[in-house]
Amino acid sequence: MKECPCVMTEASRAFERWVSLVGEAPTPILDRFGGVGLVRGEFFMRRVLRSVLHDDVRKSIAAYLDSLCAAMNGREVWYRTADLWSEEAAALDGTQYLVAEGNPIVGVRGVRRSLAAPDEFVAECQVLAEVGARHGNLRVLFPFVADEHEFARASEIARDSGVMAPIGSMVEVPSAALRAGAIADAGASLLLVGMNDLSCLTCGRERSPGFADKLHPAVQNLISATVLSASERSIRCGVAGSLSTEVIAMAQACGADFATVHYSQARQLFWPEEQTWPDEGLEFEVKVRTKEAIRRRAQNASGNG
């Protein structure tokens, strides 16, 4: 941590705990958090293995966001538009844009997929526009943004689809960290560092359940650069992903305003003395369901071949 050129601000001294959700019920447990830093949109599709182009999927997203925004009672709710890897998208019924990739982690995903599959992106944005008109605390995040040009193009589509809410950007790619100021200048009202992707892409290693790469000096440098860009423009910067107490402390030392922790990990991280929470296993269940669907699709393709 000594190698991190930390940027301490008034906001960082009031560091907050936020939570990331995949569809967990909005119970009073959420009152413990300063806001919802991520609602991971793709999980609503992966949960039922259906594309957002299906009316029932859009209705489920809208119903969930309505209840969540009401339960948060004015606290911010940041919905991240779908970050589907190519194999995950292919496993969904009704997906129109299909692409075969050997390494989906750096493929057509996040905002790249949104721009390549505008029908799906517009359908998702129209839901956000409708919910945003009812709840002023809804916000929108774009995932896997590489630079200000991708952010601007996606923002234009979202605005044309009726989204009036503030729009922020994930910072998961080293290029996004280096262009964080330009992304903010293009209209981003929040920068959220995705630690899972940023650490593996910066260190050139596959994702792992460990936290060593997230504490790497190069990753800390990129966080500090992003924080500085946000601070200079008077917007906030947080961190997200699978986090440990050490990673959270590092992010706070680098000047981040908040950390948004996966609901599935929050109890063990902050309140380990408590029993299990409602829906605590939902994220794992959806991931297992997706993997099984991908496996079945691969078997069917092999059999047909």
Order of alpha helices (4+ residues) and beta strands (2+ residues): alpha-beta-beta-alpha-alpha-beta-alpha-alpha-alpha-beta-alpha-beta-alpha-alpha-beta-alpha-alpha-beta-alpha-beta-alpha-alpha
